[in-house]
Amino acid sequence: MRDHPIPPVTEPLQYRAIGIVRGQYMPNDPGKFTRGRLVDIDGFELEAVVLGRVMTLMRRHLDMNEPHLWVVYPRCRESDFLHLQIAGIWEPTTLSSLQKNENNSNGQETIPVSVLDQIPEGDDYFSIRGELIYTKPDTEDLVLKIRQRSRADGSRPLPFKLNLKGKIPLENLRHFVSLDVRRRGNQLCLEEHKILAPMPTRGGKKKGSKSSIVRKISAKTKNHN
């Protein structure tokens, strides 16, 4: 088992948007378990959906009347509206329950739950990496574009945008950035950032290039003839 719910970066310019939120998941409709809300320890409610791969674990092995530390993917449907996709759980005390029971039967001392079921960065930590496409330091508004990995069938999901609060200088626009972020209520707030590299320019001829000038001259010659 990994010692952290957020995997290490494997590529220099690796996109990602992942975090952890502690709370109780409550489905909107008992008959439709995948859509609901995540209620954090302060009683704040966040709209959430459950991805398929974690559904069985939640239904069979978790006490859904208790809060858990969820691994989530953030999305922003509106500038001030945070939506979470629940992709997993970080709860070693539950996931390794068989081993824990075996240790208890052998009289070995177990590590307290409060130590196991947390991460060094603390609750509500998010790791966001992507292209900075908007920054306004005066109002502390940031927007990042996140690109997703290709699916198994070779298709690639459309990129999405995340709205955050924080200050990054304007000269870093169109750069690839790595952000350490903290959720506060319905907002993702910047704590630390690293500017990794300028984004490569898109393909295509620049305005005023030699080829475009040649095309213009040819068109004028035809018109005169």
Phi, psi and omega per residue, in radians:
M1 nan 2.384 3.094
R2 -1.121 2.743 3.131
D3 -1.674 0.180 3.131
H4 -2.705 2.418 -3.107
P5 -1.279 -0.339 3.127
I6 -1.781 1.992 -3.056
P7 -1.174 2.701 3.114
P8 -1.177 2.716 3.107
V9 -1.250 2.397 -3.122
T10 -1.951 -0.195 3.117
E11 -2.322 2.543 -3.093
P12 -0.986 -0.719 -3.128
L13 -2.007 1.009 -3.126
Q14 -1.544 2.112 3.089
Y15 -1.305 2.571 2.953
R16 -3.028 2.770 3.046
A17 -2.599 1.801 -3.039
I18 -2.591 2.590 3.136
G19 -2.808 -3.071 3.119
I20 -2.283 2.428 3.114
V21 -2.378 2.269 3.094
R22 -1.634 2.220 -3.141
G23 3.127 3.107 3.116
Q24 -1.793 2.221 3.099
Y25 -1.506 2.276 -3.125
M26 -2.274 1.927 3.133
P27 -1.138 2.548 3.105
N28 -1.172 -0.585 -3.113
D29 -2.397 2.170 -3.136
P30 -0.957 -0.481 3.138
G31 -1.449 -0.193 3.128
K32 -2.258 1.458 -2.959
F33 -1.207 -0.408 -2.975
T34 -1.313 -0.341 -3.116
R35 -2.019 2.307 -3.127
G36 -3.013 -2.537 -3.130
R37 -2.500 2.617 3.103
L38 -1.868 2.041 -3.099
V39 -1.754 2.000 -3.079
D40 -1.365 -3.137 -3.024
I41 -1.198 -0.256 3.079
D42 -1.663 0.045 -3.136
G43 1.515 0.075 3.133
F44 -1.362 2.358 -3.074
E45 -1.797 2.336 3.100
L46 -2.147 2.335 3.079
E47 -1.142 2.384 -3.063
A48 -2.573 2.680 2.988
V49 -2.233 2.674 -3.138
V50 -1.822 2.181 3.076
L51 -1.360 2.639 -2.951
G52 -0.983 -0.651 -3.010
R53 -1.218 -0.261 -3.138
V54 -1.818 -0.077 -3.057
M55 -1.056 -0.846 -3.093
T56 -1.083 -0.735 3.135
L57 -1.051 -0.756 -3.108
M58 -1.135 -0.737 -3.048
R59 -1.337 -0.589 -3.020
R60 -1.686 -0.521 -2.928
H61 -2.154 -0.126 -3.075
L62 -1.961 2.540 2.995
D63 -1.463 1.822 -3.032
M64 -1.345 -0.029 3.052
N65 -1.553 -0.015 -3.124
E66 -2.051 2.681 3.055
P67 -1.280 2.627 3.090
H68 -2.380 2.893 3.094
L69 -1.684 1.846 -3.018
W70 -1.658 2.474 2.965
V71 -1.575 2.165 -2.987
V72 -2.315 2.704 2.976
Y73 -1.886 2.153 -3.118
P74 -1.475 2.563 3.016
R75 -2.428 2.693 3.104
C76 -2.188 1.827 3.085
R77 -1.343 -0.516 3.047
E78 -2.355 2.945 -3.043
S79 -1.071 -0.542 -3.096
D80 -2.098 0.500 -3.069
F81 -2.266 1.851 -3.100
L82 -1.605 2.263 3.134
H83 -2.123 2.396 -3.075
L84 -2.059 2.434 2.987
Q85 -1.870 2.044 -3.121
I86 -1.408 2.020 -3.055
A87 -1.916 -0.225 -3.104
G88 -3.114 -3.015 3.135
I89 -2.402 2.478 3.046
W90 -1.933 1.625 -3.085
E91 -2.624 1.328 -3.107
P92 -0.961 -0.539 -3.129
T93 -1.132 -0.482 3.099
T94 -1.551 -0.807 -3.055
L95 -1.176 -0.431 3.099
S96 -1.960 0.588 -3.057
S97 -1.097 -0.618 -3.136
L98 -1.122 -0.750 3.119
Q99 -1.150 -0.664 3.134
K100 -1.114 -0.750 3.131
N101 -1.107 -0.647 3.123
E102 -1.143 -0.720 3.123
N103 -1.120 -0.688 3.110
N104 -1.083 -0.702 -3.107
S105 -1.172 -0.433 3.125
N106 -1.595 0.063 3.093
G107 1.389 0.262 -3.133
Q108 -1.459 2.601 -3.129
E109 -1.341 2.366 3.137
T110 -1.723 2.702 3.116
I111 -1.397 2.415 -3.120
P112 -1.034 2.549 3.141
V113 -1.010 -0.673 -3.092
S114 -1.066 -0.420 3.131
V115 -1.512 -0.725 -3.073
L116 -1.260 -0.804 -2.956
D117 -1.585 0.957 3.073
Q118 -2.744 2.969 3.088
I119 -2.182 2.762 -3.083
P120 -1.021 -0.573 -3.114
E121 -1.293 -0.249 -3.141
G122 1.563 2.968 -3.130
D123 -1.124 2.692 3.061
D124 1.154 0.434 3.056
Y125 -1.504 2.430 3.094
F126 -2.297 2.492 3.013
S127 -1.925 2.030 -3.084
I128 -2.114 2.225 3.132
R129 -2.355 2.222 3.140
G130 3.090 -2.904 -3.102
E131 -1.574 2.216 3.080
L132 -1.369 1.916 -3.080
I133 -1.881 -0.129 3.091
Y134 -2.726 2.330 3.045
T135 -2.594 2.301 3.106
K136 -2.372 1.580 -3.048
P137 -0.991 -0.575 -3.098
D138 -1.058 -0.672 -3.129
T139 -1.821 -0.002 -3.130
E140 1.013 0.767 3.088
D141 -1.845 2.302 3.112
L142 -2.305 2.563 3.010
V143 -2.368 2.254 3.082
L144 -1.999 2.511 3.000
K145 -1.755 2.250 -3.112
I146 -2.018 2.213 3.062
R147 -1.763 2.474 -3.082
Q148 -1.795 2.748 3.108
R149 -1.183 2.723 3.088
S150 -1.169 2.580 3.098
R151 -1.354 3.031 -3.114
A152 -1.070 -0.534 -3.129
D153 -1.473 0.075 3.108
G154 1.648 -0.254 3.128
S155 -1.305 2.686 -3.104
R156 -2.087 2.149 3.107
P157 -1.065 2.675 3.091
L158 -1.159 2.546 3.065
P159 -1.146 2.764 3.104
F160 -2.272 2.877 -3.098
K161 -1.976 2.525 3.068
L162 -2.119 2.314 3.076
N163 -1.689 2.291 -3.125
L164 -2.346 2.928 3.068
K165 -2.008 2.280 3.128
G166 2.797 3.010 -3.098
K167 -1.960 2.118 2.963
I168 -2.326 2.236 -3.073
P169 -0.971 2.623 -3.071
L170 -1.085 -0.524 -3.118
E171 -1.168 -0.196 3.107
N172 -1.614 0.104 3.076
L173 -1.063 2.509 -3.112
R174 1.125 0.549 3.019
H175 -1.993 2.688 3.026
F176 -1.457 2.227 -3.048
V177 -2.233 2.691 3.043
S178 -2.074 2.168 -3.027
L179 -2.098 2.413 2.894
D180 -1.744 2.150 -2.933
V181 -2.242 2.608 3.068
R182 -2.151 2.302 3.061
R183 -1.372 2.287 3.020
R184 -2.262 1.825 -3.068
G185 1.109 -2.049 -3.083
N186 -1.785 0.260 -3.079
Q187 -2.210 2.635 3.023
L188 -1.782 2.052 -2.991
C189 -1.969 2.267 -3.089
L190 -1.191 2.344 3.020
E191 -1.956 -0.828 3.116
E192 -2.444 2.644 3.081
H193 -2.525 2.664 3.052
K194 -2.262 2.318 3.057
I195 -1.602 2.006 -3.003
L196 -1.644 -0.755 -3.087
A197 -2.992 2.642 2.992
P198 -1.200 2.560 3.125
M199 -1.316 2.469 3.105
P200 -1.145 2.592 3.118
T201 -1.255 2.652 3.123
R202 -1.228 2.769 3.114
G203 -1.192 2.879 3.130
G204 2.024 2.797 -3.103
K205 -1.411 2.455 3.078
K206 -1.328 2.675 3.105
K207 -1.080 2.299 3.131
G208 1.520 0.150 3.133
S209 -1.241 2.911 -3.067
K210 -1.047 -0.737 -3.097
S211 -1.137 -0.678 -3.137
S212 -1.204 -0.616 3.097
I213 -1.143 -0.724 3.112
V214 -1.060 -0.726 -3.136
R215 -1.115 -0.706 3.139
K216 -1.120 -0.734 3.141
I217 -1.127 -0.727 3.124
S218 -1.086 -0.719 -3.132
A219 -1.129 -0.709 3.133
K220 -1.149 -0.655 3.129
T221 -1.111 -0.726 3.116
K222 -1.123 -0.693 -3.129
N223 -1.142 -0.658 -3.135
H224 -1.243 -0.504 3.128
N225 -1.376 nan nan
